[in-house]
Amino acid sequence: MSGVKSRETSKKKKQTPLMRQYYEVKAQHPDAILLFRVGDFYETFGEDAVIASKILGIVLTNRNNGGSKIELAGFPHHSMEAYLPKLVRAGYRVAVCEQLEKPSKEKKVVKRGISELVTPGVAFSGDLLDFKQNNFLCSIHRVGAQKTGLALTDVSTGEFLVSEGHEQEIFRLIRQLQPSEILASRAHIEHIERELGPDFFFYQLEPWVFTEQHAIDKLKKHFEVAGLKGFGIEEMTEAQVAAGAIIEYLGQTHNEGLAHINNVQRIHTSDAVWLDDFTVRNLELVRGQHANSTTLKDILDKTVTPMGARQLEKYILFPLIDVTKIQQRLDLVEFFFDHDLDRENMRSKLRQITDIERLSARIPQNRINPREVAQLSTSLKCIQDIIEDLNGMDNEQVSAICESLLPCEAITTKIDNALADDPPVNVNKGHAIRDGYDDELDDLRKTVKNSKELLADIQKVEAERTGITSLKIGYNNVFGYYLEVTNKYKDKGMVPETWVRKQTLTNAERYITDELKTLEEKILGAQDKILELEVQLYESLVLHLQSHIASFQQNARNIAKLDAHLGLAEVAVQNNYVKPEVDNGKAIDIEAGRHPVIEATLPATESYIANDVFLDSENTQIMMITGPNMSGKSALLRQTALIVLMAQLGSFVPASRARIGLIDKVFTRVGASDNISSGESTFMVEMNETASIMNNLSDRSLILLDEIGRGTSTFDGISIAWALAEFLHNNSDFRPKTLFATHYHELNELARDNPRINNYHIATKQAGHKVIFLRKLKEGGSEHSFGIHVAKMAGMPQTIVNRANEIMNIMESQALGSKEGRDIPPPQSPVQMSFFDESNADFEKFKSLISELDLNTMTPIECMLKLSEIKKELEG
């Protein structure tokens, strides 16, 4: 942006009045794209126009700016909802500049000012938000210190959360909650970007924003309190500073109406299952790794309100570790599972409820429109019906929700009395306020309504008095109401001298009279006054609603809880899930478990092969699972973790029976990925994830290890996998329950000397040269991986498949551990096995080049550079 600023400065003397005003406004937020209202269009200029034209696909042109040209791109003001989201989703901050007064002939340039600054983390418009997910704005304070502070708010719902802990724990929370925008001090922003990676939008603030005195005073002023003890965060200084920085930032982005952010809550990470970002990503709990991935949330989400969907996502991301609380959720799901009619009736009524939480947030911002207020009233009346229905249900959890719901009858009565039956979206369009609500408004409306009769009376009287039978009354914006006389009568002396001629047409003359002007002023004055009064009455209604925001939010939270449990009951009925037993024991006992996502996405003609899994701390701590690729090892691992997490979030599970001893941490090391841009190969990523697991173990951990060591040589891989299994088994502090899937059959030997390691395999069946995957878990290790068979299934050329079988047969018949013992003859058919003929003079040169490489110490980037160098040699 620095180049743009210098160019703009050089043109300053040549600016037109409009462009001078533009640059003054632009200077307030130079890092944001400025949408500058000019008449019926929002215009962008200069570099903003270049960016906007590319992102929005609109025409880039130019305009004269005092003798020089400047880029220009714009769109109609009524298309704002279509274009603004595209800019924000592209990662840009957008300042909206509105005309603050009506244009007039006397003023060359109308007064303008910024009405709002929209950023990825500060958005209220439904077009910018996913109704099923929170849109968090995040702030981080004192990165790298012993304690790092974190604050998150969703301005569209009013949620305000804080936490404090070690830097890596804070980063784990951020990856879990996926905020749309991250705020940090300019002094720390580079470190945070490096740690969190390119998937987040960052914005730096000046260091003074994060000074303790300023930030905490800002927070106290917002909540209008002398201290923060009442929120339970009085000891969390770093988190308080992070929260104060958010309040400061919201002020800088022209968001002063924040009455809906009326509470701050602490995130108690110790109350939930510990899930690192690898696990959340690998298990695809709420976000898929690919565009078309189906997640656990996709399967469990049968909610019918936006609040319920957001609540369910929190349940999935933060499964409980308190048996009593888990049991309460399961009991409520069970009640609705058993009562079909109550469940269906309640879900039917919930469908009529709008997003109360986000509508409440729009009230203090004066962004809520008349139609939305009417929707709010409809939702509150529906809650009144729900309260009556819940009162008749015999369940402790249902009663607790019922008692927490507020009927808000006085509010709905006031809204219904004030608003018309079908109010417009824009109050300035008129007819938003109901007849009979305000006496002055009713009188003005009568004046306008009767004006038609009064105009008709004038027409009749004047026609009779003048004898002009074809006399008509009309109206235009230039000179208002007029009498129109056709040419047939104008030259007959029938037009009175008191009439004033205003316009001559081809076939008629138009006149005005004093009586007509008097009535016109009364009619037009009444219409203007009606619009003005309707706006005043509506604003008064919205102001009244502000005092009830806390009640609306309380209802939204309880409706969310009710909807989430009803949805879990519905999915349990549809998918044949069972209620799990959750206790404080240390065994996981699952009978006929199924993978919830795979099962739901199978074709109707296929059924999922169920499997039993038993893990405990005394006999089967580690299940060593071998079997061919594609046989279902990974699915078994994932389904076990998903069943455990489903049980602890309060959901029924896909099994015939499940008893879950409480788990406090879940770790996964599955799948293959790399991070080439950071110089990390697939194997390095695998080792990083595995190291994180080994350094964060607990006695109640559940660990999923899939094909550990496959990213390096066979003997390296086996050695690492062997050592990991021994470490988990022989750990003197913890006995974490582990599912260890591997294609290294040698690891079956571990069961001989380690009593809590038991061998299992995924069964297969050979029929001639074909292999059938039975996907059934059985005791004992397997002896084959059928990798060549999988290669054939993938479409590998038959020549390669045949040669691979030939080599494998030779290697299996010889001593695998002795290099001298392997004697693999060349293939019978001509196959190109080398780049060079060894008789070629260049062979020794390239052999020397390659043999000098130390592949074990080279990064992927270094390998790519070396390969490029060798390629140039080849081309030479």
N, C-alpha and C positions, 0 to 999 in steps of 0.2 A: 504493500500500500504506500510505501515511502515515495516511489516514483510518481504515483498519482498526486500526492500532496504537493510535490515540487512543481509539477505541471500546472496544478490548479493555482498555486501561488503566483506563478509567472503570468497567468491570465487575469489576475485580480483586477487590474486597472481597466480591462476591456469588458467586464461583466455587465450584462443587462440587469435591470432591477430584480427581475424574477430569479436569475441565476445567482445574484448576490445574496438574495434571501435563502436560496437553496444551499449555498456553501456555508452560510451561518448556521443553518440547521444541521447540516452534515457534520460540522465540526463538533457537535455535541456527542456524536457517536461515530467517529471516523472508521471504526472497525466493523460497522454494521452496514448492510445494504439498506439504503434509504428509499422507501416508497413515498414519493412526493406527490401529493394530491394536486392536480391541476384540472379544474372543472370536473368532468366526468371520468377522468383517467388518473391512474397512479403511474407516474413517470419515474424512470431511473436514468441517471446520467453518468457519463464517463466510464470508469472501470466497472461500476455497479451495473451499468447497462450491458456491458460486454458479458459479465457473468450471468445476468438475468436472461439475456437472449439465449444463451447456451442451455441453461437449466430449464427454462420455461418453454423453449422452442418458439419464441416470439421474434418478430422482425427487428433487426438492429439498423437504425438509421442515424441521422445526425441533425442538429439544429444550429442556427447561427447564434453565437454568444458574443455580441459586441464586436463582430468582425472576424471571429474565429469559429471553427466548427467543434462541436462536442458530441460524443456518441449519445444516442437516445434510444430507449426501448420502454414501452409502456403497455398497459392493459386496462380495460374498462373497470371502473370501481366496483361494479356489481359482480365481477369475476374474482374478487379477492379470495373467497373461500376455495377457489380452484387453484390459484397460483401460489398463495402464501405457504401452504404446507410443503410444496415442492422445494422451495428455497430453504425452509427450516430443516427438512429431512436431508437435504444435501449438506447440512452442517453449518449453515450460515445464520448469523444473528440478523434480524430484520427490524428496522425502525420504521414505524408507520407515521407519516406526517400528514395531518388533516388540515383542511381550511376551517379556521375558527370563527369566521364571519361570512355573511353573505356577500357575494360580489356586487359592486355598484359602479355606476359610471364615474363617481367622484374619486374612487380609489383604483389606481393602476395595479397595485399588488395587494391582495387581501392578506390578512393576518393568518399565519400558519404556525403550527406547533406539533411536537411529537405526542401522539396520544398513547402509544404503547411501544414497548420494545419486546419483540417475540424472539425467544431463543429456544434451542432444543429442550432445555429444562424448565422453561417458564412459558407455559402455553395453557390457554383456557378453551380454545375453540375445539369443538368436537372433531373437526376435520384434521386436527393435528394430533389427536389422541387415539389410542387403542382402548376401547371401552373395557376390554378384559384385562388390561394391565395398568399398573401404576406408571406414572411418568415422573421419576424422581430427579430432583436437583440435589447434587451432593457437594459437600464442602469438607476438605481435609485440612487439619491443622497440626503443626509441629511434626512433620514427617521425619522419621529416622530417630526420634527421641525415644526415651524409655516408654512413654505413652503417647500414642497418636490419637487425636480426636477426630470423630466422624459425625457429621450431621446430614440428614436427608429430609427433604420435604417434597411433597407432591402438592403444588399450589392448586391443582385442579380438584383435590379432595380435602385438603386441609391437614393431611397427616404430617407429623413432624417427629422424626426419630433421631436419637443420638446413641453413640456407642464410643467406647474408649478401650484401647488395648495396644498390643504390639503392632508395629507397622504391617507385618505380614497377615495378621489376623484381620486388620482393617481392610487390607486389599482383598482378602478372601470374601468378606462381606460385600464389598463393592462388586466383585465379579458375580456374586450370587444374585444381587438385586439389580444389576445392570442399569445404573442411572443414566439418564439421557445427556446429562451435562455435569462436569466435575469442576468445581472451583478450588483454586489453591493459590497460595502466595507466589509471586513472581520468583521468589528465591527457591521454591521447591518444585516448580512445574515441570522442569526437564526430568528430574528424578522420577516423578510420578508417571509421566508419559512413558518413560523407559520401562518402568516396572509393570504398568498395566497394559501397555501395548497400544496398537493403532485402532482398536475397536471402539474407543470412547471419544467423546467430544470434550476438550479441555478449554478452560478459560482462566487466564491469570488475573489476579487482583493485586493491587499494591500492598506491600507488607503492612502498612498502617491499619488496613482493614482487619488484620488478624492480631492486633495488639490487644492484650487481655482486658485492659480497662475499657477501651472503646467497644469491643465486641460484646462483653458481658453487659455493659450499660445499655447497649442497643437491644439486647435480648430482654432485659428487665423492663425497658420502656415499652417494648412491644406488648408484653404480657401485663403491663401495669402492675408490677409487683416490686416489693423491696428486696426480695431474695428468691432464690430458686429451690429452696428446700421443699416446698410443697409439690414439686414435680419429681422429687426423688433423684435429682442429679446434682445436688449441691457439692459433692466431692469430685465431680467430673469436670475439672477446669478446662482441659483441652477440648472436650466435647462442647462445652458451653461457648468457647471461643469460635469453634467451627459453626455452631448454630447462629451466633451473633453475626458472623460474616455472611450467612445466607440472608438474614434480615436486611443487612446493609445492601447486599446485591439486589434484592427485590425492590428496594427503594430506588436504586440506580436505574432499574429497568422500568420505572414508572408504574410500579405496582404498590399503591398506597393502601388500597382497601383489602386488608388482610385479617379482618375480624374472624374469618373462618379458621385461621390457624390459631386456635385458642388453647392448645395443650401441647406438651412435648413429652414423649415417652422414651424410655430407655429400652434399647434392644438387649435382652438378656440372652447372650449366646450360649450360656451354660444351661439354658432351659430347653435347648433343641439339639437334635442330632447334628454332629459336626460333619459337614460336607465340604470338602475342598472343591475348587473350581474344576479339577480334572473329573471328579465324580459327577458333579452336576452336568458337565458337558458329556461325559461318556455314557451316562445313563439316560441322557436326553429327557430330563425331568420336565422342564417347561419350555426349552428351546432346542430345536433340532440342529444337528450338525450340517444338514443339507437343506436345500430349499423345500423339498417335498417330504421331509422327515415327519413321521408321526410321533408325538411326544406322549409321555405319561399323562400330562395335563389334557391333551386332546382326548384321551380315552376317558378320564375321570370327570371331565367338565360337562355335566348335564345341568348346570345352573341356568336360570332363566332371567336373572338380573345382572347388570354390570357389576354391582357391589358384590354379589355372590361369586362371580368369576374371579374378581381380584382377591377375595378372601380365600378361595380355594388355592390360588397360586401361592399365597403365604403359607397355607397348610403344607403344601408339597415341598416348599423350600425350607421350611422349619418344622420337621416332624418332632413330636414331643418325646421327652425322656422321663416324664412323670407318669407312672402307671395309672394313678388315680385320674388324672386329666385325660389320658388316652381312653380309659374305660368310659368316662362320661361321654366322650364323643362317639365311641362305638355304641353305647347304649341308645343315644339319640338316633343314630343311623338305623339301629335295629328296630326302634319303635316305628319309624316311618317305613322301613322294609316290611314290617309285619302288617301295617295298616294301609292297604292299597288305596282305599277310597279317600282317606284323610290326605294321603300323599298327593294323589291326583288333584283333589280339590284345592289344596294349598298351592301347588305349583301353578294351577290355572289362575289363581288370584295374584300370585307373584308376577306373572307375565304382564299384568296391567300396571306394574310399578316401574316408573322411569328411574333414571340415575339420580336419586335424591342427593347423594353425596356430592356429585359434581355440580348439580344445580345449586346446592347450598353455597358452594365456593363462588359461584357467579353473582350471588346477591350482593356482597359487600363491594364487588368490583363494578356494580351497576351494569353488568353484562347480560343479566337475565331478561329475556323479552316476555311480552304478555302471554304468548302461547306457552312458553315454558313455565310460567307461574301457574297457568291453568293446569298443566300436566302435573305440577307439584301438588296442587290441590286434589286432583284425581288420585294420585298415589297415596296421599295422606288419608283420604276417605277409604281407600282400599285397605290400608293398615287398620282402620277402625273395624272393618269386617273381619280381618285376620285375627284381631284381638278377641273378638267374639268366638270365632271358631277354636282358637287355641285354648280358650277358657274351658271348653268342653272336653279336653283331652287329658287323660290320666297318665301324666309322665312328668317327673321332676324337672328334667331339662327343658321340656316344652313350657312348663309353668314359669321357669326362670326367664325365658325369652319373653313370654307373654307379659310378665310384670315389668319388664324393661322397655316395652313398646309404649309410646305415648300417643294417645288418640288425636291430639291437636284439633279438637272440634271447633274451638273459637277461631282458629286461624283459617280453617277451610271455609267457615261461614263468611268470614271477612273477604276472602278471595272471591268466593262465589257471588257475594253481593256487589263487589266492585267491578269484576270483569264481565264482559259480554260473553255470550254462550260460545262463540267461535272467534276469539280475539285474534288480531293480526300479529304477525311476527314483529313488525315495526310499529311502535306506538305512534310515530309521526304520521302513519297512514290514516289514523282516526278510527272511530268505532271500536276502541278497545275497552272503554268504560261503559258499564251497563246503565240503561235508562232507569231513573229512580234513585241512583246512588248519590247524586249531588244536585241540589235545587238549581244552582246557577247554571250548571251545564244543561239541565233539562230546559230551562227558559231559553237559552241560546239555541238549542236544537229546535225548539218550537218556532223560534223566529225564522230560522232557515227553512224549516218545513213549510211554514205558512207563507214564506216569501213567494213561492210559486203561485199561490192563490192571489197574493197581492199584485204580482206582476200581471197575472191574467185579468185582474180587475182593472188595472191601468190600461191594458190593451183594449178591453171592452169599452171603457168609458171614452177613451180618445177616438176610437173607431166610430162610435155613435156621434160624438161631438163634431168630428171633422167630416164624417161621411166616407172616410177611406176604409172600405170594407175589407181590403186585403192587408191591413196594417199588421205588422208582426213585431215582436220583441225578441232581440237576440243579445249575444254577449261575446266580446273578445277581450284579449289581454291588454290591448292598446288603450281603449277608452271605455271599457266596461260595458254596461247595458245600454242598448240603443233601440230606437224605433225605426223600422225600415219601411220606406214608401216607394212603391214601384213607379216607373216613369209614366205610367198611365195617369197618375194623380198629381205628379209634382208640378206640372205647368198649369193646373186648373185653379190655382189659388186656394187650394184646400188645406195647405200646410200652414198652421198658425205661426205668427211672427215670433212667438215666445220660444219656439223650438230652435235649437242651435244645430246647424248642419256640421257634421264631423267627418263624413266620408262620402265620396261619389263613386258609384259602381257603374258598370256598363248599362245595367237595366234598373238601377234603383239608387235612392239617396238614403243616408243614415243620419238620424238626428238624436240629440239628447235633450232632456228637459230637467228642470230643477227637481221635480217630484221624483223622476227616475234616478237622479244622482243621489238624492237623500235616501231612497230605498236601497240603492246599491251600496252606499256606505254602511248602512245598517246590516245588510246581508253579508257583505265581505268582512266587515268587522266582526260579525258573529262567527263566521267560519274560522277566521284567524284566532279569535278568542277561544273557540271550541278546541282547536288543536293545542293551544297553549295550556288550557285548563286540563285537558286530558293528560298531557305530559306531567303536569303538576300533581294531579291525583294519582297517576301511576307511580311517580317517584315517591310519593308519600306512602303508597302501599308497599313498595320495595323497602323503604326505610323501616316500616313496621316489621317486615319479615326478618330484618337483620337481628332484631332482638330475640328471634326464635331459632337462630342457626344451630345452636347447641342441641336443641330438641330434634331438629331435622337430622343432624349427624348421629345422634343416639339411635334414632329409628333406622338410619342407614346401616349402622354397624350390626344391629340385631337382625335386620332383614337379610344382611349378607351372611350372617351365621346360620340363620334358618335355611336360606337358599342353598348354601354349601352342603349342609347335612341332608337336605332333601335330594340334592343332586347325587350325592354319594349313595343314598338309598336306591335311587332310580337306576344308577349304573350297576349296582349290585344285583338288582332284579333282572335287568336286561342281560347281564353277562354271567349270571349264575355264580356269583361270588358268595363266600361264606364269612361269617364273623370269626375273626381270629381270637385266640387266647393270648393275652399279653401279660407277662409276669416279670418278676425280678430275678428269675432263674438265669442260667447261662447256656441254655440249649435252644437251638432252632430246629424245630421238628415240623416239616412240611410234607403233607401227603398229597400226591397227585397235583403238584404245583404247576401252574401254567404261566407263560409270559403274557402279561395283559395287553401289550401293544401288538405283538406278533399275532396273537390269537384273534384280536379284533380286526386285523387287516388281512387275514387269510381268506381265500375264496370260499364261498358258501359250501362248495363240494368237499373242502378239506377240514379236518379237525386237528386240533393241536395235540401233540403227544405229551401227556403229563408225566412228571417225574417226582419221585420222593427225594428229599434232602434232609439229612440229619447231621447236625454239628453240635458239639458241646466242648467243654474244657477238659473232660476226663478221658474220653475214649476216641472221639473223632474230632480232633481240633482242626486237622488239615485234611481236606479231600483232594488227593492227587488224581486229576481227571485226565486221562489220555483218550485218544481217539482221532480219527482222520479229520482233516480240514473239511469244513462244511457239514460236519455231522451234528452240530448243535451244542458244542461245548460253550461257546460264548453266550448263546441264548440261555443256557442253564445258569451260568454265572449271573447274568443280568436279571433274570427272572427272580432269583433268590433275593438279590438286593432290593428289587422293586417290591416284592411281597413284604419284606421286612419294613421298608419305608411306608408302604401303604398302610400296614397295620398300625404303625406308630403315628401316622398323621390322622388316624381315626377312620380309616376306610375298611370295608370288607375286602377280601383278597381272593384271587383266582386259584383256588385249591379245594380239595374235598375236606381238608382239615389243616389247621395251622396253629402251632403253639410257638410263640415268639418270646424268647428271653430277651429282655431289654438290651438294645444296642445303643451305644452313645456316639460311635463314629463309624462311617462307612467310607472305605477307600477302594478305588478301582484303578487298575492298570490294564486297560484293554485297548485294542485298536492300534493302528499305526499312524503317526503323524510326524511332521518335522517342522523346523523353524529355521529355514535356510537363511532368511534375512538376518538372523542373529547368530549365524554360524553354528546352529545346532542341527545335527542330523537326526534321523528317525531314532537311532539308537541312543543318542544323547537325551532326547526328549523322554524316551522310555526310562532311562536311568534317573533323570531328574524326578519324574513322577514316582518311581519306585523308592528313591531316597527320601522323598517327602513322606511316604507311607511309613518307612522304617523309623523315621525320626519323630513321628507323632502317634505312636501306638498307645492303645489303652487295653485294659483287660476285657472290655466289652466291645472291642472293635470287630467289624466284619470287613474282611479283605477279599477282593476279587483280583486275582493275578492271571492274566491270559497271555500265554506264549512269551513268558519272560525270557529274554536272551536271544530272540530270533533275529535281532538286528545286527548280530556279529557272527563270528565264525562258530561252527558247531561246537567245538570244544570249549571256547570262551563262554558260549551261551549256556551250555550244560553246567559248567562250573559255577556261573553266577546264579542260575536257577537253583542248583543244589545247595549252595551256601545260603541263599535266602530262605529256603524251606527249613534248613537246619536252624537258622537264626530264629525263625518264628516258633519252631518247636521247642528249642532249648532256652528261650528267653526266660530269665529267672524272675522277671517282674510281671510279665503279662503272658496270657495265652489267648491271643486273638484268633477268632474263628476265621478260617481261610479256605476259599475255594481256589485251587491252583490248577488251571488248565494248561496242558503242555503237549507238544508233539515229540518231546524228548522221552522216549520209552525208558531210557536209562534211569530216569528219576523214580521209576517203580521200585528200584532197589532201596530207596530211603525207608520204605515201610518196614524193612527187616530189622533195622536198628533203632527206629523211632516209633514207639508204641502208639502215639496219637496221630500218626500219619497213616491214612488208609487209602488204598488204591481203588479207583473206579475207572470205568471206561464207557464211552458212548458206543452202543452196539451197532455192528454192521453185519451184512449178510452178503456173501459172495455167490453169485449165480453165473457160472462160467467165467467170462472175462469181465463181467459187470459187478459193480458194488452197489448194494442198496443200503442207504442210510436209514437205520431204524429209529434213531433219535431217542433211544431208551438208555437210561443210566443203569449200569450194572456193576456189581462188585468185581474187583480184580482189574489189573492193568491190561492194556491192549498191546499188540506187538507190531501193528502196521499203521502207517499214516495215510496210505493211499493218495499221496500227493500227485503222483503221475496220473492217477485216475481223474483227479480234480482238474489237472492241466488239460486233459482230454475233453472234459466237460466244458471247459472254458473256450474250446475251439482251437487248441494248439495244433499246428500241422502234424499229420500222422507220422511223417518222417521223424520228427523230433520225439514224439511219444514212443515210437518203436525203439529208437536209439536209447532213450532214457531207460526203458525197461531192460534193454540189453546190458547197459552199464550197471543198473541196480542188481541184476542177477549175478553179475560177476563179482561186484563188491560184497554182496551178502554171502557169497561162497568163499570169500577169502578173509584174511585177518584184517579187520577194519582198523585195528590200532597200529598196524605196521605198514609204513609207507612202502617198504621193499616188498611186502606181501601182495601188493595190488598190481596186477598186470592186465591193463585194459587195452585190448587190441584196437587198431583204427577201425572205423566203420567200413562195412562192405560197400555201401553206396557212396558216391562222391559227395562229401559234405565239406564246405569251407570251414576250417577250424582255426585259421590264422589270417592275420592281415598280410603277412609277408611269406614268401618262399625263403626258407633258411639259407638257401644258396645265394640269395640276393645280397649285394654288398651293403645295402642300407639296414639289413636286419640287425646286425650287431650294434649299429648306432642307436636304433630305437630300443633295442633290448636294454642297452646301457642306460638310456634316458629313463625308462620305466622302472628298472631295478633300483635306481637311486632314490625313488620316492618312498617316503615314510608315511604310508597311508594311515597308520594308527594315530599320528599326531596332527595330520592335516585337517583343516576345517573344510566343509563343503565348498566354500567360496574359493579357497586355495586350490582345491581339486579342479574346480571349473576353470580357473585361470591357467593351471598347468595343462589341462586338456586343450585349451585354446592355443597354448604355445605349441603343443605337439601337432595340432591341426595345421598350424602355419608351416611347420616343418614338412608335413605331408604334402601340402599344396606346393611347397618349394621343390 
